[in-house]
C-alpha cells in the first residue's frame, strides 16, 4: 500500500469515527430523554446551553449535533494534513483557504 492510500485511509477512518461518535451521542441522549420523560421539542441547541449544563440528555444530544456539524471541518483539516505530507502545495493552499473561510463564517455569526 502506498503512502497516499494510507493517508486517505486515515482521513476516512477519522471521519467515520466522528460520525459514529455523533450517532452514539444522539441515540444515547434520545434514549435518556425517553427514560426521563424530557420533551426535546422546545430545545434550542446552543454552545452556551452546553456550557451551562442544562438537563443531561439534552446536553448529550447537543454535543452529538455539534460533533456531527464539525465532522466536515475535521475532513478539511485531515485533508490539509494529507496534502502537506504529500507535498501538494496547490491542494494544501485550497484546503487552508476553505478552512479559513469556514472559520471566518462561523465567527462572523457570533
C-alpha positions as CSV (number, residue, x, y, z in Angstrom):
1,X,0.0,0.0,0.0
2,X,1.5,3.4,-1.0
3,X,1.8,6.4,1.3
4,X,-1.1,8.3,-0.3
5,X,-3.5,5.4,0.2
6,X,-2.6,5.2,3.8
7,X,-3.2,8.9,4.3
8,X,-6.6,8.8,2.7
9,X,-7.4,5.7,4.8
10,X,-6.6,7.7,7.9
11,X,-8.8,10.6,6.7
12,X,-11.7,8.1,6.0
13,X,-11.2,6.5,9.4
14,X,-11.2,9.9,11.2
15,X,-14.5,10.9,9.5
16,X,-16.1,7.5,10.3
17,X,-15.1,7.7,13.9
18,X,-16.5,11.3,14.2
19,X,-19.8,10.2,12.6
20,X,-20.1,7.1,14.8
21,X,-19.4,9.2,18.0
22,X,-22.1,11.6,16.9
23,X,-24.6,8.9,16.3
24,X,-23.9,7.2,19.6
25,X,-24.3,10.5,21.5
26,X,-27.6,11.3,19.6
27,X,-29.0,7.9,20.3
28,X,-27.9,7.9,23.9
29,X,-29.4,11.3,24.5
30,X,-32.6,10.4,22.8
31,X,-32.9,7.2,24.9
32,X,-32.2,9.1,28.1
33,X,-34.9,11.7,27.1
34,X,-37.4,8.9,26.7
35,X,-36.5,7.3,30.0
36,X,-36.7,10.6,31.9
37,X,-39.7,11.9,30.0
38,X,-38.0,15.0,28.8
39,X,-39.6,16.6,25.8
40,X,-36.9,17.9,23.4
41,X,-39.4,19.7,21.1
42,X,-38.7,23.1,22.6
43,X,-35.0,22.6,22.9
44,X,-32.7,25.1,21.2
45,X,-29.2,23.8,20.6
46,X,-26.6,26.4,21.5
47,X,-23.0,26.3,22.7
48,X,-23.9,28.3,25.8
49,X,-26.6,25.7,26.6
50,X,-23.9,23.0,26.5
51,X,-21.5,25.0,28.7
52,X,-24.3,25.9,31.2
53,X,-25.1,22.2,31.7
54,X,-28.8,22.0,31.2
55,X,-30.6,18.7,31.5
56,X,-28.1,15.9,30.8
57,X,-29.9,14.1,28.0
58,X,-30.4,17.4,26.1
59,X,-26.8,18.3,26.6
60,X,-25.7,14.9,25.2
61,X,-27.9,15.4,22.2
62,X,-26.5,18.9,21.7
63,X,-22.9,17.6,21.9
64,X,-23.8,14.9,19.3
65,X,-25.2,17.5,17.0
66,X,-22.1,19.7,17.3
67,X,-19.8,16.7,16.7
68,X,-21.8,15.9,13.6
69,X,-21.7,19.5,12.4
70,X,-17.9,19.7,12.9
71,X,-17.2,16.5,11.1
72,X,-16.8,18.2,7.7
73,X,-14.3,20.6,9.3
74,X,-12.4,17.6,10.5
75,X,-12.3,16.3,6.9
76,X,-10.8,19.6,5.7
77,X,-8.2,19.6,8.5
78,X,-7.2,16.0,7.8
79,X,-7.2,16.6,4.1
80,X,-4.9,19.6,4.6
81,X,-2.5,17.4,6.7
82,X,-2.6,14.8,4.0
83,X,-1.8,17.3,1.3
84,X,1.0,18.8,3.4
85,X,2.6,15.3,3.9
86,X,2.2,14.6,0.1
87,X,3.8,18.0,-0.7
88,X,0.8,19.0,-2.8
89,X,1.1,22.8,-2.4
90,X,-1.9,23.8,-4.5
91,X,-4.3,21.5,-2.7
92,X,-2.9,22.5,0.7
93,X,-3.5,26.1,-0.2
94,X,-7.0,25.4,-1.2
95,X,-7.6,23.4,2.0
96,X,-6.3,26.3,4.1
97,X,-8.4,28.8,2.2
98,X,-11.6,26.7,2.7
99,X,-10.7,26.2,6.4
100,X,-10.2,30.0,6.8
101,X,-13.5,30.7,5.0
102,X,-15.4,28.2,7.2
103,X,-13.9,29.6,10.4
104,X,-14.4,33.1,9.3
105,X,-18.1,32.4,8.6
106,X,-18.5,30.7,12.0
107,X,-17.0,33.6,13.9
108,X,-18.9,36.2,11.8
109,X,-22.1,34.7,13.1
110,X,-21.2,35.1,16.7
